[in-house]
Amino acid sequence: MPDQFKMERTQHVSFTKEEAEIIDKGREITSRFTKDPVSVNKYVKTNAVERAKDIIESGKK
């Protein structure tokens, strides 16, 4: 029953060359501390979720 309300959304984004280089450097650093390489999608999603949490927390103050 909980799956009945599960919602998935696809978001398409594009990055400038400069932004892509920053993302690649961040992925390289993150991949050093994980067993498997970190995909671009996972890296961007994880960072977006963390930013959203920070924004929500700052709004509660």
CHARMM internal coordinates of N, CA and C (Angstrom, degrees):
IC EDIT
DIST 1 N 1 CA 1.4507
DIST 1 CA 1 C 1.5375
ANGL 1 N 1 CA 1 C 112.88
DIST 1 C 2 N 1.3406
ANGL 1 CA 1 C 2 N 120.49
DIHE 1 N 1 CA 1 C 2 N -39.30
DIST 2 N 2 CA 1.4660
ANGL 1 C 2 N 2 CA 118.91
DIHE 1 CA 1 C 2 N 2 CA 179.58
DIST 2 CA 2 C 1.5295
ANGL 2 N 2 CA 2 C 112.78
DIHE 1 C 2 N 2 CA 2 C -60.80
DIST 2 C 3 N 1.3379
ANGL 2 CA 2 C 3 N 117.00
DIHE 2 N 2 CA 2 C 3 N -29.60
DIST 3 N 3 CA 1.4629
ANGL 2 C 3 N 3 CA 119.73
DIHE 2 CA 2 C 3 N 3 CA 179.52
DIST 3 CA 3 C 1.5215
ANGL 3 N 3 CA 3 C 112.10
DIHE 2 C 3 N 3 CA 3 C -66.03
DIST 3 C 4 N 1.3074
ANGL 3 CA 3 C 4 N 116.64
DIHE 3 N 3 CA 3 C 4 N -20.40
DIST 4 N 4 CA 1.4540
ANGL 3 C 4 N 4 CA 120.59
DIHE 3 CA 3 C 4 N 4 CA -179.60
DIST 4 CA 4 C 1.5292
ANGL 4 N 4 CA 4 C 110.61
DIHE 3 C 4 N 4 CA 4 C -60.34
DIST 4 C 5 N 1.3245
ANGL 4 CA 4 C 5 N 117.08
DIHE 4 N 4 CA 4 C 5 N -31.34
DIST 5 N 5 CA 1.4539
ANGL 4 C 5 N 5 CA 121.14
DIHE 4 CA 4 C 5 N 5 CA -175.59
DIST 5 CA 5 C 1.5256
ANGL 5 N 5 CA 5 C 112.93
DIHE 4 C 5 N 5 CA 5 C -102.60
DIST 5 C 6 N 1.3249
ANGL 5 CA 5 C 6 N 116.33
DIHE 5 N 5 CA 5 C 6 N 6.09
DIST 6 N 6 CA 1.4520
ANGL 5 C 6 N 6 CA 119.83
DIHE 5 CA 5 C 6 N 6 CA 179.70
DIST 6 CA 6 C 1.5268
ANGL 6 N 6 CA 6 C 109.35
DIHE 5 C 6 N 6 CA 6 C -70.65
DIST 6 C 7 N 1.3140
ANGL 6 CA 6 C 7 N 115.58
DIHE 6 N 6 CA 6 C 7 N 132.11
DIST 7 N 7 CA 1.4557
ANGL 6 C 7 N 7 CA 120.16
DIHE 6 CA 6 C 7 N 7 CA -178.44
DIST 7 CA 7 C 1.5199
ANGL 7 N 7 CA 7 C 108.80
DIHE 6 C 7 N 7 CA 7 C -125.11
DIST 7 C 8 N 1.2845
ANGL 7 CA 7 C 8 N 116.85
DIHE 7 N 7 CA 7 C 8 N 132.08
DIST 8 N 8 CA 1.4503
ANGL 7 C 8 N 8 CA 121.41
DIHE 7 CA 7 C 8 N 8 CA 177.15
DIST 8 CA 8 C 1.5167
ANGL 8 N 8 CA 8 C 108.63
DIHE 7 C 8 N 8 CA 8 C -120.21
DIST 8 C 9 N 1.3140
ANGL 8 CA 8 C 9 N 114.50
DIHE 8 N 8 CA 8 C 9 N 141.14
DIST 9 N 9 CA 1.4513
ANGL 8 C 9 N 9 CA 119.92
DIHE 8 CA 8 C 9 N 9 CA -178.08
DIST 9 CA 9 C 1.5255
ANGL 9 N 9 CA 9 C 108.83
DIHE 8 C 9 N 9 CA 9 C -129.45
DIST 9 C 10 N 1.2942
ANGL 9 CA 9 C 10 N 116.88
DIHE 9 N 9 CA 9 C 10 N 136.98
DIST 10 N 10 CA 1.4530
ANGL 9 C 10 N 10 CA 121.21
DIHE 9 CA 9 C 10 N 10 CA 176.53
DIST 10 CA 10 C 1.5119
ANGL 10 N 10 CA 10 C 108.08
DIHE 9 C 10 N 10 CA 10 C -102.09
DIST 10 C 11 N 1.3264
ANGL 10 CA 10 C 11 N 115.15
DIHE 10 N 10 CA 10 C 11 N 129.92
DIST 11 N 11 CA 1.4535
ANGL 10 C 11 N 11 CA 119.89
DIHE 10 CA 10 C 11 N 11 CA 179.71
DIST 11 CA 11 C 1.5263
ANGL 11 N 11 CA 11 C 108.07
DIHE 10 C 11 N 11 CA 11 C -122.01
DIST 11 C 12 N 1.3082
ANGL 11 CA 11 C 12 N 116.54
DIHE 11 N 11 CA 11 C 12 N 128.84
DIST 12 N 12 CA 1.4554
ANGL 11 C 12 N 12 CA 121.38
DIHE 11 CA 11 C 12 N 12 CA 179.13
DIST 12 CA 12 C 1.5200
ANGL 12 N 12 CA 12 C 108.07
DIHE 11 C 12 N 12 CA 12 C -104.51
DIST 12 C 13 N 1.3238
ANGL 12 CA 12 C 13 N 115.97
DIHE 12 N 12 CA 12 C 13 N 129.18
DIST 13 N 13 CA 1.4591
ANGL 12 C 13 N 13 CA 120.64
DIHE 12 CA 12 C 13 N 13 CA -179.95
DIST 13 CA 13 C 1.5232
ANGL 13 N 13 CA 13 C 109.22
DIHE 12 C 13 N 13 CA 13 C -130.43
DIST 13 C 14 N 1.3046
ANGL 13 CA 13 C 14 N 115.60
DIHE 13 N 13 CA 13 C 14 N 158.95
DIST 14 N 14 CA 1.4617
ANGL 13 C 14 N 14 CA 120.26
DIHE 13 CA 13 C 14 N 14 CA 173.98
DIST 14 CA 14 C 1.5245
ANGL 14 N 14 CA 14 C 107.82
DIHE 13 C 14 N 14 CA 14 C -133.47
DIST 14 C 15 N 1.3188
ANGL 14 CA 14 C 15 N 115.44
DIHE 14 N 14 CA 14 C 15 N 153.47
DIST 15 N 15 CA 1.4554
ANGL 14 C 15 N 15 CA 120.94
DIHE 14 CA 14 C 15 N 15 CA -176.50
DIST 15 CA 15 C 1.5183
ANGL 15 N 15 CA 15 C 109.90
DIHE 14 C 15 N 15 CA 15 C -127.28
DIST 15 C 16 N 1.3276
ANGL 15 CA 15 C 16 N 114.94
DIHE 15 N 15 CA 15 C 16 N 151.24
DIST 16 N 16 CA 1.4607
ANGL 15 C 16 N 16 CA 119.57
DIHE 15 CA 15 C 16 N 16 CA 172.98
DIST 16 CA 16 C 1.5257
ANGL 16 N 16 CA 16 C 107.85
DIHE 15 C 16 N 16 CA 16 C -74.09
DIST 16 C 17 N 1.3124
ANGL 16 CA 16 C 17 N 116.97
DIHE 16 N 16 CA 16 C 17 N 168.14
DIST 17 N 17 CA 1.4674
ANGL 16 C 17 N 17 CA 121.20
DIHE 16 CA 16 C 17 N 17 CA 178.88
DIST 17 CA 17 C 1.5287
ANGL 17 N 17 CA 17 C 110.09
DIHE 16 C 17 N 17 CA 17 C -58.87
DIST 17 C 18 N 1.3163
ANGL 17 CA 17 C 18 N 116.22
DIHE 17 N 17 CA 17 C 18 N -41.70
DIST 18 N 18 CA 1.4693
ANGL 17 C 18 N 18 CA 121.15
DIHE 17 CA 17 C 18 N 18 CA 179.91
DIST 18 CA 18 C 1.5346
ANGL 18 N 18 CA 18 C 111.03
DIHE 17 C 18 N 18 CA 18 C -63.54
DIST 18 C 19 N 1.3249
ANGL 18 CA 18 C 19 N 116.82
DIHE 18 N 18 CA 18 C 19 N -45.14
DIST 19 N 19 CA 1.4645
ANGL 18 C 19 N 19 CA 120.87
DIHE 18 CA 18 C 19 N 19 CA 178.60
DIST 19 CA 19 C 1.5275
ANGL 19 N 19 CA 19 C 111.14
DIHE 18 C 19 N 19 CA 19 C -63.84
DIST 19 C 20 N 1.3320
ANGL 19 CA 19 C 20 N 116.32
DIHE 19 N 19 CA 19 C 20 N -39.71
DIST 20 N 20 CA 1.4685
ANGL 19 C 20 N 20 CA 120.59
DIHE 19 CA 19 C 20 N 20 CA 179.58
DIST 20 CA 20 C 1.5256
ANGL 20 N 20 CA 20 C 110.87
DIHE 19 C 20 N 20 CA 20 C -63.46
DIST 20 C 21 N 1.3286
ANGL 20 CA 20 C 21 N 117.17
DIHE 20 N 20 CA 20 C 21 N -38.60
DIST 21 N 21 CA 1.4664
ANGL 20 C 21 N 21 CA 120.72
DIHE 20 CA 20 C 21 N 21 CA 178.10
DIST 21 CA 21 C 1.5219
ANGL 21 N 21 CA 21 C 110.90
DIHE 20 C 21 N 21 CA 21 C -65.06
DIST 21 C 22 N 1.3288
ANGL 21 CA 21 C 22 N 117.24
DIHE 21 N 21 CA 21 C 22 N -40.84
DIST 22 N 22 CA 1.4673
ANGL 21 C 22 N 22 CA 121.48
DIHE 21 CA 21 C 22 N 22 CA 178.02
DIST 22 CA 22 C 1.5251
ANGL 22 N 22 CA 22 C 110.17
DIHE 21 C 22 N 22 CA 22 C -63.46
DIST 22 C 23 N 1.3232
ANGL 22 CA 22 C 23 N 116.57
DIHE 22 N 22 CA 22 C 23 N -44.02
DIST 23 N 23 CA 1.4702
ANGL 22 C 23 N 23 CA 120.97
DIHE 22 CA 22 C 23 N 23 CA 179.05
DIST 23 CA 23 C 1.5288
ANGL 23 N 23 CA 23 C 110.13
DIHE 22 C 23 N 23 CA 23 C -62.48
DIST 23 C 24 N 1.3257
ANGL 23 CA 23 C 24 N 117.30
DIHE 23 N 23 CA 23 C 24 N -43.60
DIST 24 N 24 CA 1.4665
ANGL 23 C 24 N 24 CA 120.41
DIHE 23 CA 23 C 24 N 24 CA 179.76
DIST 24 CA 24 C 1.5265
ANGL 24 N 24 CA 24 C 111.55
DIHE 23 C 24 N 24 CA 24 C -62.03
DIST 24 C 25 N 1.3342
ANGL 24 CA 24 C 25 N 117.26
DIHE 24 N 24 CA 24 C 25 N -41.52
DIST 25 N 25 CA 1.4696
ANGL 24 C 25 N 25 CA 120.15
DIHE 24 CA 24 C 25 N 25 CA 178.07
DIST 25 CA 25 C 1.5223
ANGL 25 N 25 CA 25 C 110.58
DIHE 24 C 25 N 25 CA 25 C -63.28
DIST 25 C 26 N 1.3134
ANGL 25 CA 25 C 26 N 116.69
DIHE 25 N 25 CA 25 C 26 N -42.49
DIST 26 N 26 CA 1.4656
ANGL 25 C 26 N 26 CA 120.91
DIHE 25 CA 25 C 26 N 26 CA 178.19
DIST 26 CA 26 C 1.5175
ANGL 26 N 26 CA 26 C 112.06
DIHE 25 C 26 N 26 CA 26 C -63.33
DIST 26 C 27 N 1.3301
ANGL 26 CA 26 C 27 N 116.22
DIHE 26 N 26 CA 26 C 27 N -41.10
DIST 27 N 27 CA 1.4752
ANGL 26 C 27 N 27 CA 120.50
DIHE 26 CA 26 C 27 N 27 CA 177.73
DIST 27 CA 27 C 1.5199
ANGL 27 N 27 CA 27 C 111.15
DIHE 26 C 27 N 27 CA 27 C -64.08
DIST 27 C 28 N 1.3353
ANGL 27 CA 27 C 28 N 116.61
DIHE 27 N 27 CA 27 C 28 N -40.76
DIST 28 N 28 CA 1.4626
ANGL 27 C 28 N 28 CA 120.40
DIHE 27 CA 27 C 28 N 28 CA 178.98
DIST 28 CA 28 C 1.5258
ANGL 28 N 28 CA 28 C 110.64
DIHE 27 C 28 N 28 CA 28 C -60.82
DIST 28 C 29 N 1.3222
ANGL 28 CA 28 C 29 N 116.52
DIHE 28 N 28 CA 28 C 29 N -44.52
DIST 29 N 29 CA 1.4685
ANGL 28 C 29 N 29 CA 120.83
DIHE 28 CA 28 C 29 N 29 CA 179.31
DIST 29 CA 29 C 1.5202
ANGL 29 N 29 CA 29 C 110.12
DIHE 28 C 29 N 29 CA 29 C -64.12
DIST 29 C 30 N 1.3191
ANGL 29 CA 29 C 30 N 116.92
DIHE 29 N 29 CA 29 C 30 N -47.01
DIST 30 N 30 CA 1.4654
ANGL 29 C 30 N 30 CA 121.24
DIHE 29 CA 29 C 30 N 30 CA -179.29
DIST 30 CA 30 C 1.5249
ANGL 30 N 30 CA 30 C 111.08
DIHE 29 C 30 N 30 CA 30 C -62.71
DIST 30 C 31 N 1.3173
ANGL 30 CA 30 C 31 N 117.20
DIHE 30 N 30 CA 30 C 31 N -39.71
DIST 31 N 31 CA 1.4660
ANGL 30 C 31 N 31 CA 121.23
DIHE 30 CA 30 C 31 N 31 CA -177.99
DIST 31 CA 31 C 1.5281
ANGL 31 N 31 CA 31 C 112.38
DIHE 30 C 31 N 31 CA 31 C -65.31
DIST 31 C 32 N 1.3236
ANGL 31 CA 31 C 32 N 117.15
DIHE 31 N 31 CA 31 C 32 N -24.44
DIST 32 N 32 CA 1.4684
ANGL 31 C 32 N 32 CA 120.16
DIHE 31 CA 31 C 32 N 32 CA 177.78
DIST 32 CA 32 C 1.5215
ANGL 32 N 32 CA 32 C 111.86
DIHE 31 C 32 N 32 CA 32 C -63.73
DIST 32 C 33 N 1.3216
ANGL 32 CA 32 C 33 N 116.62
DIHE 32 N 32 CA 32 C 33 N -25.77
DIST 33 N 33 CA 1.4622
ANGL 32 C 33 N 33 CA 121.32
DIHE 32 CA 32 C 33 N 33 CA -174.86
DIST 33 CA 33 C 1.5264
ANGL 33 N 33 CA 33 C 113.07
DIHE 32 C 33 N 33 CA 33 C -105.91
DIST 33 C 34 N 1.3194
ANGL 33 CA 33 C 34 N 117.39
DIHE 33 N 33 CA 33 C 34 N 9.05
DIST 34 N 34 CA 1.4642
ANGL 33 C 34 N 34 CA 120.82
DIHE 33 CA 33 C 34 N 34 CA 178.42
DIST 34 CA 34 C 1.5238
ANGL 34 N 34 CA 34 C 109.76
DIHE 33 C 34 N 34 CA 34 C -124.00
DIST 34 C 35 N 1.3169
ANGL 34 CA 34 C 35 N 115.14
DIHE 34 N 34 CA 34 C 35 N 160.09
DIST 35 N 35 CA 1.4673
ANGL 34 C 35 N 35 CA 120.56
DIHE 34 CA 34 C 35 N 35 CA -179.78
DIST 35 CA 35 C 1.5296
ANGL 35 N 35 CA 35 C 111.14
DIHE 34 C 35 N 35 CA 35 C -69.29
DIST 35 C 36 N 1.3186
ANGL 35 CA 35 C 36 N 116.48
DIHE 35 N 35 CA 35 C 36 N -41.61
DIST 36 N 36 CA 1.4637
ANGL 35 C 36 N 36 CA 122.04
DIHE 35 CA 35 C 36 N 36 CA -178.20
DIST 36 CA 36 C 1.5251
ANGL 36 N 36 CA 36 C 110.25
DIHE 35 C 36 N 36 CA 36 C -111.34
DIST 36 C 37 N 1.3257
ANGL 36 CA 36 C 37 N 117.24
DIHE 36 N 36 CA 36 C 37 N 154.05
DIST 37 N 37 CA 1.4651
ANGL 36 C 37 N 37 CA 119.59
DIHE 36 CA 36 C 37 N 37 CA 175.63
DIST 37 CA 37 C 1.5339
ANGL 37 N 37 CA 37 C 110.84
DIHE 36 C 37 N 37 CA 37 C -60.18
DIST 37 C 38 N 1.3190
ANGL 37 CA 37 C 38 N 116.23
DIHE 37 N 37 CA 37 C 38 N 147.64
DIST 38 N 38 CA 1.4628
ANGL 37 C 38 N 38 CA 121.73
DIHE 37 CA 37 C 38 N 38 CA -179.75
DIST 38 CA 38 C 1.5283
ANGL 38 N 38 CA 38 C 108.30
DIHE 37 C 38 N 38 CA 38 C -91.76
DIST 38 C 39 N 1.3366
ANGL 38 CA 38 C 39 N 116.40
DIHE 38 N 38 CA 38 C 39 N 127.52
DIST 39 N 39 CA 1.4690
ANGL 38 C 39 N 39 CA 120.04
DIHE 38 CA 38 C 39 N 39 CA 179.55
DIST 39 CA 39 C 1.5259
ANGL 39 N 39 CA 39 C 110.00
DIHE 38 C 39 N 39 CA 39 C -75.43
DIST 39 C 40 N 1.3133
ANGL 39 CA 39 C 40 N 115.34
DIHE 39 N 39 CA 39 C 40 N 158.56
DIST 40 N 40 CA 1.4652
ANGL 39 C 40 N 40 CA 120.51
DIHE 39 CA 39 C 40 N 40 CA 177.71
DIST 40 CA 40 C 1.5238
ANGL 40 N 40 CA 40 C 109.74
DIHE 39 C 40 N 40 CA 40 C -59.15
DIST 40 C 41 N 1.3345
ANGL 40 CA 40 C 41 N 117.01
DIHE 40 N 40 CA 40 C 41 N -45.26
DIST 41 N 41 CA 1.4644
ANGL 40 C 41 N 41 CA 120.51
DIHE 40 CA 40 C 41 N 41 CA -178.59
DIST 41 CA 41 C 1.5225
ANGL 41 N 41 CA 41 C 111.52
DIHE 40 C 41 N 41 CA 41 C -59.76
DIST 41 C 42 N 1.3183
ANGL 41 CA 41 C 42 N 116.85
DIHE 41 N 41 CA 41 C 42 N -46.02
DIST 42 N 42 CA 1.4640
ANGL 41 C 42 N 42 CA 120.19
DIHE 41 CA 41 C 42 N 42 CA -179.11
DIST 42 CA 42 C 1.5268
ANGL 42 N 42 CA 42 C 110.42
DIHE 41 C 42 N 42 CA 42 C -64.78
DIST 42 C 43 N 1.3247
ANGL 42 CA 42 C 43 N 116.99
DIHE 42 N 42 CA 42 C 43 N -42.09
DIST 43 N 43 CA 1.4652
ANGL 42 C 43 N 43 CA 121.07
DIHE 42 CA 42 C 43 N 43 CA -179.60
DIST 43 CA 43 C 1.5302
ANGL 43 N 43 CA 43 C 111.02
DIHE 42 C 43 N 43 CA 43 C -62.38
DIST 43 C 44 N 1.3209
ANGL 43 CA 43 C 44 N 116.48
DIHE 43 N 43 CA 43 C 44 N -47.96
DIST 44 N 44 CA 1.4687
ANGL 43 C 44 N 44 CA 120.77
DIHE 43 CA 43 C 44 N 44 CA -179.14
DIST 44 CA 44 C 1.5236
ANGL 44 N 44 CA 44 C 110.51
DIHE 43 C 44 N 44 CA 44 C -65.38
DIST 44 C 45 N 1.3299
ANGL 44 CA 44 C 45 N 117.30
DIHE 44 N 44 CA 44 C 45 N -43.19
DIST 45 N 45 CA 1.4661
ANGL 44 C 45 N 45 CA 120.93
DIHE 44 CA 44 C 45 N 45 CA -179.59
DIST 45 CA 45 C 1.5253
ANGL 45 N 45 CA 45 C 111.00
DIHE 44 C 45 N 45 CA 45 C -62.75
DIST 45 C 46 N 1.3275
ANGL 45 CA 45 C 46 N 116.89
DIHE 45 N 45 CA 45 C 46 N -46.93
DIST 46 N 46 CA 1.4654
ANGL 45 C 46 N 46 CA 120.92
DIHE 45 CA 45 C 46 N 46 CA -179.68
DIST 46 CA 46 C 1.5205
ANGL 46 N 46 CA 46 C 110.89
DIHE 45 C 46 N 46 CA 46 C -59.21
DIST 46 C 47 N 1.3299
ANGL 46 CA 46 C 47 N 117.01
DIHE 46 N 46 CA 46 C 47 N -44.29
DIST 47 N 47 CA 1.4579
ANGL 46 C 47 N 47 CA 120.21
DIHE 46 CA 46 C 47 N 47 CA 179.79
DIST 47 CA 47 C 1.5216
ANGL 47 N 47 CA 47 C 112.33
DIHE 46 C 47 N 47 CA 47 C -68.57
DIST 47 C 48 N 1.3146
ANGL 47 CA 47 C 48 N 117.97
DIHE 47 N 47 CA 47 C 48 N -35.95
DIST 48 N 48 CA 1.4673
ANGL 47 C 48 N 48 CA 121.04
DIHE 47 CA 47 C 48 N 48 CA 177.64
DIST 48 CA 48 C 1.5271
ANGL 48 N 48 CA 48 C 110.63
DIHE 47 C 48 N 48 CA 48 C -65.52
DIST 48 C 49 N 1.3252
ANGL 48 CA 48 C 49 N 116.72
DIHE 48 N 48 CA 48 C 49 N -41.08
DIST 49 N 49 CA 1.4695
ANGL 48 C 49 N 49 CA 120.79
DIHE 48 CA 48 C 49 N 49 CA 178.75
DIST 49 CA 49 C 1.5252
ANGL 49 N 49 CA 49 C 110.01
DIHE 48 C 49 N 49 CA 49 C -64.36
DIST 49 C 50 N 1.3261
ANGL 49 CA 49 C 50 N 117.62
DIHE 49 N 49 CA 49 C 50 N -43.82
DIST 50 N 50 CA 1.4652
ANGL 49 C 50 N 50 CA 120.79
DIHE 49 CA 49 C 50 N 50 CA 179.74
DIST 50 CA 50 C 1.5285
ANGL 50 N 50 CA 50 C 111.28
DIHE 49 C 50 N 50 CA 50 C -64.07
DIST 50 C 51 N 1.3389
ANGL 50 CA 50 C 51 N 116.93
DIHE 50 N 50 CA 50 C 51 N -40.93
DIST 51 N 51 CA 1.4730
ANGL 50 C 51 N 51 CA 119.96
DIHE 50 CA 50 C 51 N 51 CA 176.94
DIST 51 CA 51 C 1.5150
ANGL 51 N 51 CA 51 C 110.68
DIHE 50 C 51 N 51 CA 51 C -62.48
DIST 51 C 52 N 1.3222
ANGL 51 CA 51 C 52 N 116.73
DIHE 51 N 51 CA 51 C 52 N -41.73
DIST 52 N 52 CA 1.4694
ANGL 51 C 52 N 52 CA 120.83
DIHE 51 CA 51 C 52 N 52 CA 179.25
DIST 52 CA 52 C 1.5224
ANGL 52 N 52 CA 52 C 110.49
DIHE 51 C 52 N 52 CA 52 C -62.49
DIST 52 C 53 N 1.3356
ANGL 52 CA 52 C 53 N 117.09
DIHE 52 N 52 CA 52 C 53 N -42.20
DIST 53 N 53 CA 1.4683
ANGL 52 C 53 N 53 CA 120.49
DIHE 52 CA 52 C 53 N 53 CA 177.87
DIST 53 CA 53 C 1.5233
ANGL 53 N 53 CA 53 C 110.73
DIHE 52 C 53 N 53 CA 53 C -61.16
DIST 53 C 54 N 1.3294
ANGL 53 CA 53 C 54 N 116.94
DIHE 53 N 53 CA 53 C 54 N -42.47
DIST 54 N 54 CA 1.4674
ANGL 53 C 54 N 54 CA 120.81
DIHE 53 CA 53 C 54 N 54 CA 178.51
DIST 54 CA 54 C 1.5244
ANGL 54 N 54 CA 54 C 111.17
DIHE 53 C 54 N 54 CA 54 C -62.18
DIST 54 C 55 N 1.3220
ANGL 54 CA 54 C 55 N 116.70
DIHE 54 N 54 CA 54 C 55 N -42.05
DIST 55 N 55 CA 1.4650
ANGL 54 C 55 N 55 CA 121.07
DIHE 54 CA 54 C 55 N 55 CA 179.96
DIST 55 CA 55 C 1.5244
ANGL 55 N 55 CA 55 C 110.39
DIHE 54 C 55 N 55 CA 55 C -64.84
DIST 55 C 56 N 1.3201
ANGL 55 CA 55 C 56 N 116.47
DIHE 55 N 55 CA 55 C 56 N -43.19
DIST 56 N 56 CA 1.4696
ANGL 55 C 56 N 56 CA 120.57
DIHE 55 CA 55 C 56 N 56 CA 178.87
DIST 56 CA 56 C 1.5224
ANGL 56 N 56 CA 56 C 110.36
DIHE 55 C 56 N 56 CA 56 C -62.57
DIST 56 C 57 N 1.3293
ANGL 56 CA 56 C 57 N 116.73
DIHE 56 N 56 CA 56 C 57 N -45.07
DIST 57 N 57 CA 1.4690
ANGL 56 C 57 N 57 CA 120.67
DIHE 56 CA 56 C 57 N 57 CA 179.93
DIST 57 CA 57 C 1.5282
ANGL 57 N 57 CA 57 C 111.45
DIHE 56 C 57 N 57 CA 57 C -63.79
DIST 57 C 58 N 1.3332
ANGL 57 CA 57 C 58 N 117.80
DIHE 57 N 57 CA 57 C 58 N -40.43
DIST 58 N 58 CA 1.4632
ANGL 57 C 58 N 58 CA 119.89
DIHE 57 CA 57 C 58 N 58 CA -179.69
DIST 58 CA 58 C 1.5250
ANGL 58 N 58 CA 58 C 110.93
DIHE 57 C 58 N 58 CA 58 C -68.01
DIST 58 C 59 N 1.3181
ANGL 58 CA 58 C 59 N 117.97
DIHE 58 N 58 CA 58 C 59 N -27.39
DIST 59 N 59 CA 1.4583
ANGL 58 C 59 N 59 CA 121.84
DIHE 58 CA 58 C 59 N 59 CA 177.88
DIST 59 CA 59 C 1.5134
ANGL 59 N 59 CA 59 C 113.19
DIHE 58 C 59 N 59 CA 59 C -75.11
DIST 59 C 60 N 1.3323
ANGL 59 CA 59 C 60 N 116.92
DIHE 59 N 59 CA 59 C 60 N -20.14
DIST 60 N 60 CA 1.4654
ANGL 59 C 60 N 60 CA 121.12
DIHE 59 CA 59 C 60 N 60 CA -179.52
DIST 60 CA 60 C 1.5163
ANGL 60 N 60 CA 60 C 112.45
DIHE 59 C 60 N 60 CA 60 C -81.04
DIST 60 C 61 N 1.3286
ANGL 60 CA 60 C 61 N 117.34
DIHE 60 N 60 CA 60 C 61 N -15.50
DIST 61 N 61 CA 1.4760
ANGL 60 C 61 N 61 CA 120.72
DIHE 60 CA 60 C 61 N 61 CA -176.86
DIST 61 CA 61 C 1.4984
ANGL 61 N 61 CA 61 C 112.06
DIHE 60 C 61 N 61 CA 61 C -77.16
END
COOR INIT
IC SEED 1 N 1 CA 1 C
IC BUILD
